[in-house]
Every structure is written in C-alpha cells, then in structure tokens.
Amino acid sequence: MPTKHKIAEPTPSLAIGHDLSAATWTDFLQRLRHDCVGAGVRDHCTSAALFTVQTKRIDYGYERDYAEGLVVLVDDWSWFSPREYWDDLDVAAQGQLNDQAKADRECSFLDLDDDNQWEILSELDSHTVTGWNKRWEMVNCHFTKDAAEAFIRRKKHDYGELRIFVESQFYAWEFEAIKEAILDGTLTYSPKLKA
C-alpha cells in the first residue's frame, strides 16, 4: 500500500508572516547574523544592509536624446517597438499602415528602418511617439534578504518587475544601533506576560 507523503510545514519565520515567538526570534537572529555579520555580507558588500524591494516604473514624455528608448502610446496601450505595434494589428490595419508607408516612403512598413517606422507611427491620428526612461521605486524594506525574497514571492502578482536592492544604512545610526543591540543580545525576545 502506498504511503502518504506529509507536506512539510514551513519553518516558523517572521519573514513569511508568523507571529513573534521564541522560534521565530531565533530564526530571525540567524538570518540577520548571516546577512549583516556572516557569509551573506560578501553578497552585498556591507554589514549595514537594508534590503529594499523595488518595482520597475516607466516614465514617458522624454525627448529622444534623453530617453532609453521610444514608445508609441494610443489611449491606455503602449508598444516599445514598431514591430511590437505591427504584430498587434489585425490584417486590415497592417494593410493600411503598409499603404501609408508606400505612399510616404515607397516601401512597406516592415522594410523601413526604425527611425522611419517611428516617424510614420508618430503621424497617425491619436498616436503619440515619445521617449521613455526606467526608474526603480521603493516598495518596502526588510532587515534580511530572506524576508525581501518572501515579500516578492507573496506579492509579485500586485506589481510588475520586482528586485531586491541593498542600501547601506551605515549613517542611519538609530537603525544600526538597534540592529547591533539585537545581534549582541542587548535586545532579546521576551514572551508577553499574561494579565
């Protein structure tokens, strides 16, 4: 008779939302030590680490010379290349775009170089061709890398692209003093007293 495999319960951890207890405090201390005074420091080159989760944002409206790339905007839609725009068109719309390219540039739309394709798209009614730049916006911060990774696993569906960026908190003296007190045992876990 086949045996049933029991699914292992996750180790209790503050990083994944368990309550503060002796077990979750011990787990937190091990992860904090690893990331701030242990082997993890090599990965981010600072013992004063704060793990920030950031999401990628795209800002529009830049001049071509000051932009990472171009985009064509129509209502709430955006395409980051003329080919991407072309691929979303139906056959009739592709035919109209080809007709315009042949009338203006004497060849089909896809045979034009990128600059001419962007130019034709910018001439279409209700179409805006503009520059874009990427920036990373902070979502939240964590004491440990594991907690930042757990947040991304839990919330990635609510954001676009997410990443972990390590900030140095070297001059954030309150933060560093509290972290040091945790690591040296000055601040410890004490269970709640029952009233």
C-alpha positions, 0 to 999 in steps of 0.5 A: 500500500502506498504511503502518504507523503506529509507536506512539510510545514514551513519553518516558523519565520517572521519573514513569511508572516508568523507571529513573534515567538521564541522560534521565530526570534531565533530564526530571525537572529540567524538570518540577520547574523548571516546577512549583516555579520556572516557569509551573506555580507560578501553578497552585498558588500556591507554589514549595514544592509537594508534590503529594499524591494523595488518595482520597475516604473516607466516614465514617458514624455522624454525627448529622444536624446534623453530617453532609453528608448521610444514608445508609441502610446494610443489611449491606455496601450503602449508598444516599445517597438514598431514591430511590437505595434505591427504584430498587434494589428489585425490584417486590415490595419497592417494593410493600411499602415503598409499603404501609408508607408508606400505612399510616404516612403515607397516601401512597406512598413516592415522594410523601413528602418526604425527611425522611419517606422517611428516617424510614420507611427508618430503621424497617425491620428491619436498616436503619440511617439515619445521617449521613455526612461526606467526608474526603480521605486521603493516598495518596502524594506526588510532587515534580511534578504530572506524576508525581501525574497518572501515579500516578492514571492507573496506579492509579485502578482500586485506589481510588475518587475520586482528586485531586491536592492541593498542600501547601506544604512551605515549613517542611519545610526538609530537603525544600526544601533538597534540592529547591533543591540539585537545581534549582541543580545542587548535586545532579546525576545521576551514572551508577553506576560499574561494579565 
